[in-house]
Amino acid sequence: MSITEIDTIQKSFFSSFLRIHVLFHAAEGPVFGLDLIRELARHDYEVSPGTLYPILHTMEREGILRSEPGVERGKVRRYYRATAKGRRTLREAHARVRELLREIDGMEKERHT
């Protein structure tokens, strides 16, 4: 498999993880783009505004986020929060990820026995 193919596959995988991560933080409280970019960088996601904002807008159109303008230190920002649908979606994603991790952990244990 070429490096380009691996990059494409990883981008596809991590795009979903990124959306879950954004939803998690928006369920904790209001978040804005630059703050999310910094938070995601702490988890080794290199996300530009040109990548993040379309994701936020899509998630808002899907009804899992809602936004409202706010002002912080004189700067106008758009704050995003998870909707009730978004919180339900997050709970479902959490259950599915947990199930998947149990399966992967089981594979690892089998391989080492």
N, C-alpha and C positions, 0 to 999 in steps of 0.2 A: 504494500500500500504506500502510495506517495505521501510526502509531507503535506501537500495540498489536500489530499483526501482525508488525512488524519485531522488537519485543521478544520475542515468543513464538518466532519463528524463531531469534533469537540465543540465547535461553535453551536451546533444544533443541540447537543446535550446540555451545555452550560447555559444556553439561552433559557431553557426551562428552569434550571436551578436559579438563575438570576431573577426570573419573574417571581419565584417562590420567596426568594430572599427579600425582594422589594415588598412583596405582600406582607411578609412577616413584620418588617419594620413599620409599614403603614398601619398594621393592626395594633402595634404597640402605642402609636401616637402619630401626630402629624409629622410628615417628613417633606423635605424639599430636595430638588435635584442635586445641587452641589453637595449637600450633606449626605445624600445617598451615594454619590460617586466616591466620597471619602470613606464612607462605611464599607462599601463594596471593595475598595482598594485594600482595606485591612484584611480582607478574605481572599486576596490575590485575584480579584476580578479587575481587569483593566478596561474600564468602561468610559467612553467619551460622552459628552453631552449629546452628540449626534446619534449615539446608540441609545442612551437612556431615555431621552425625552420621547422619542417615538414609542418606546415600550410603555412609558407612563400613559401616554395618550391612548394607546391601544387598550391598556388595562382599564382606563376610564370609560372608553366606549363599550367595553365588555361588561361594565357595571360592577367591577370588583374594586375599583378605586373611585373616589370622588375628590374633586379639588376645589379649593377656594383661595382667593388672594389673601395675603397677609403682609405685614410690614415687620421687619426685624432690623433694628439698628439703622433705620431710615431706608432700608432696601426693600423694595416690593418683591415678594416671592410668591410662588404658587405652592401651596401646601396640599399634600395628598394624604388621604386617610382611607383605610379599608372600609368598604360598605359591609352590610350584613351578609350579602352574597359573597363578598371577598373573604370574610372571616369563615364562612362555611367552606369555601373553596380551600382555604388554608388548612382547616381541620382535616379535610379529605386528603389533601396532598401530604400532610403529616402522617396520616395513617398509612398511605400507600408507600411513602418513603421508608417508614419504620418496617413495614412488611418486607420490602425489598432488601433492606439492610439485614434483616434476620436471615433471609435466604442466602445472601452473599456471605454472611458470617458462617452459615452452615456449610457452604461450599469450601470455605477456607479451613474449617475444622476437619472436614473430610479429607482434604488434600494433605493435611499434616498428620493424619493417623495411619 
